[in-house]
């Protein structure tokens, strides 16, 4: 998660503590809205145990979840 937190901090111009809270909030919202199998992968990815391609087509699935196809 540290890599994501640093990226959010840099891009948003906020402290790492603020970015960590933001990442946790977004991760929890996503996990609440995803099917169980995908939700567990969010934690795997944020803990650094997942590679760039480990989430498969998650972008497409998330887009569909939020109304984009």
Backbone as CSV, one residue per row, in Angstrom:
resi,resn,N_x,N_y,N_z,CA_x,CA_y,CA_z,C_x,C_y,C_z
1,UNK,0.824,-1.186,0.000,0.000,0.000,0.000,0.867,1.248,0.000
2,UNK,2.077,1.143,0.502,2.942,2.315,0.599,3.185,2.972,-0.759
3,UNK,3.340,2.151,-1.785,3.571,2.696,-3.127,2.365,3.508,-3.600
4,UNK,1.175,2.991,-3.364,-0.053,3.688,-3.764,-0.213,4.963,-2.944
5,UNK,0.062,4.885,-1.656,-0.047,6.057,-0.778,0.897,7.157,-1.251
6,UNK,2.129,6.795,-1.571,3.094,7.795,-2.042,2.643,8.427,-3.355
7,UNK,2.091,7.615,-4.242,1.607,8.129,-5.517,0.444,9.099,-5.308
8,UNK,-0.508,8.726,-4.467,-1.652,9.602,-4.183,-1.168,10.889,-3.527
9,UNK,-0.246,10.772,-2.591,0.296,11.943,-1.909,0.927,12.914,-2.902
10,UNK,1.736,12.367,-3.790,2.432,13.198,-4.775,1.452,13.836,-5.761
11,UNK,0.549,13.029,-6.308,-0.380,13.525,-7.337,-1.396,14.513,-6.770
12,UNK,-1.843,14.276,-5.529,-2.874,15.127,-4.939,-2.291,16.289,-4.139
13,UNK,-0.985,16.247,-3.896,-0.359,17.322,-3.129,-0.793,17.322,-1.669
14,UNK,-0.956,16.113,-1.103,-1.359,15.982,0.295,-0.298,15.177,1.036
15,UNK,-0.385,15.176,2.362,0.590,14.421,3.147,0.359,12.923,2.961
16,UNK,1.367,12.146,3.299,1.222,10.692,3.198,0.172,10.173,4.173
17,UNK,0.039,10.805,5.329,-1.003,10.386,6.278,-2.392,10.607,5.681
18,UNK,-2.585,11.753,5.040,-3.866,12.033,4.390,-4.104,11.069,3.229
19,UNK,-3.062,10.798,2.480,-3.178,9.880,1.347,-3.509,8.469,1.819
20,UNK,-2.917,8.043,2.927,-3.195,6.703,3.466,-4.675,6.578,3.829
21,UNK,-5.221,7.611,4.445,-6.647,7.602,4.786,-7.486,7.525,3.513
22,UNK,-7.127,8.322,2.513,-7.875,8.324,1.252,-7.830,6.957,0.576
23,UNK,-6.664,6.344,0.543,-6.518,5.029,-0.086,-7.345,3.993,0.670
24,UNK,-7.326,4.048,1.989,-8.106,3.096,2.782,-9.604,3.276,2.553
25,UNK,-10.054,4.521,2.475,-11.476,4.785,2.240,-11.895,4.253,0.870
26,UNK,-11.112,4.563,-0.152,-11.440,4.102,-1.506,-11.405,2.576,-1.573
27,UNK,-10.405,1.966,-0.969,-10.309,0.505,-0.976,-11.528,-0.116,-0.306
28,UNK,-11.955,0.441,0.802,-13.126,-0.100,1.503,-14.402,0.063,0.691
29,UNK,-14.558,1.194,0.025,-15.736,1.401,-0.822,-15.733,0.388,-1.967
30,UNK,-14.588,0.221,-2.605,-14.499,-0.744,-3.704,-14.809,-2.155,-3.226
31,UNK,-14.222,-2.545,-2.095,-14.444,-3.899,-1.579,-15.910,-4.126,-1.230
32,UNK,-16.582,-3.097,-0.727,-18.004,-3.218,-0.390,-18.872,-3.415,-1.629
33,UNK,-18.412,-2.912,-2.772,-19.220,-2.954,-3.993,-18.831,-4.070,-4.957
34,UNK,-17.722,-4.724,-4.684,-17.225,-5.771,-5.583,-17.716,-7.144,-5.145
35,UNK,-17.769,-8.068,-6.100,-18.015,-9.456,-5.717,-16.896,-9.921,-4.782
36,UNK,-17.212,-10.844,-3.900,-16.272,-11.279,-2.861,-14.905,-11.688,-3.410
37,UNK,-14.882,-12.424,-4.495,-13.616,-12.880,-5.067,-12.715,-11.743,-5.504
38,UNK,-13.299,-10.709,-6.057,-12.509,-9.549,-6.474,-12.127,-8.682,-5.281
39,UNK,-13.030,-8.563,-4.335,-12.773,-7.711,-3.172,-11.517,-8.144,-2.432
40,UNK,-11.318,-9.435,-2.295,-10.131,-9.912,-1.580,-8.851,-9.564,-2.336
41,UNK,-8.948,-9.412,-3.647,-7.774,-9.072,-4.445,-7.318,-7.634,-4.218
42,UNK,-8.221,-6.769,-3.783,-7.836,-5.386,-3.477,-6.805,-5.390,-2.356
43,UNK,-7.070,-6.156,-1.307,-6.116,-6.239,-0.191,-4.796,-6.853,-0.635
44,UNK,-4.865,-7.890,-1.451,-3.645,-8.536,-1.950,-2.803,-7.514,-2.704
45,UNK,-3.442,-6.752,-3.566,-2.725,-5.754,-4.361,-2.128,-4.660,-3.471
46,UNK,-2.926,-4.146,-2.544,-2.455,-3.051,-1.701,-1.366,-3.483,-0.726
47,UNK,-1.332,-4.746,-0.378,-0.276,-5.239,0.506,1.018,-5.487,-0.252
48,UNK,0.979,-5.309,-1.565,2.188,-5.469,-2.356,2.450,-6.892,-2.785
49,UNK,1.471,-7.763,-2.603,1.638,-9.160,-2.982,1.147,-9.434,-4.393
50,UNK,0.650,-8.418,-5.049,0.125,-8.603,-6.395,0.939,-7.816,-7.389
51,UNK,1.100,-8.378,-8.548,1.806,-7.673,-9.602,0.861,-6.792,-10.382
52,UNK,1.403,-6.116,-11.352,0.622,-5.187,-12.156,-0.549,-5.878,-12.844
53,UNK,-0.374,-7.104,-13.270,-1.415,-7.800,-14.018,-2.247,-8.744,-13.165
54,UNK,-2.002,-8.798,-11.873,-2.712,-9.749,-11.025,-4.203,-9.473,-10.914
55,UNK,-4.621,-8.269,-11.173,-6.032,-7.945,-11.041,-6.794,-8.150,-12.343
56,UNK,-6.114,-8.624,-13.354,-6.788,-8.948,-14.605,-7.507,-7.757,-15.197
57,UNK,-8.771,-7.946,-15.529,-9.569,-6.900,-16.171,-10.347,-6.089,-15.144
58,UNK,-9.718,-5.769,-14.037,-10.435,-5.056,-12.986,-10.879,-3.669,-13.452
59,UNK,-10.090,-3.032,-14.313,-10.484,-1.718,-14.819,-11.809,-1.786,-15.553
60,UNK,-11.968,-2.780,-16.398,-13.222,-2.949,-17.123,-14.374,-3.278,-16.196
61,UNK,-14.109,-4.109,-15.211,-15.154,-4.485,-14.256,-15.566,-3.293,-13.407
62,UNK,-14.595,-2.493,-12.982,-14.923,-1.310,-12.189,-15.685,-0.289,-13.020
63,UNK,-15.277,-0.136,-14.272,-15.992,0.790,-15.146,-17.447,0.394,-15.288
64,UNK,-17.698,-0.897,-15.450,-19.066,-1.385,-15.551,-19.840,-1.166,-14.265
65,UNK,-19.156,-1.298,-13.148,-19.801,-1.118,-11.855,-20.253,0.329,-11.663
66,UNK,-19.519,1.257,-12.255,-19.845,2.671,-12.109,-20.546,3.239,-13.338
67,UNK,-21.073,2.357,-14.189,-21.898,2.800,-15.302,-21.184,2.950,-16.624
68,UNK,-19.875,2.738,-16.675,-19.151,2.824,-17.943,-19.005,1.435,-18.521
69,UNK,-19.028,1.350,-19.834,-18.885,0.044,-20.486,-17.710,0.042,-21.412
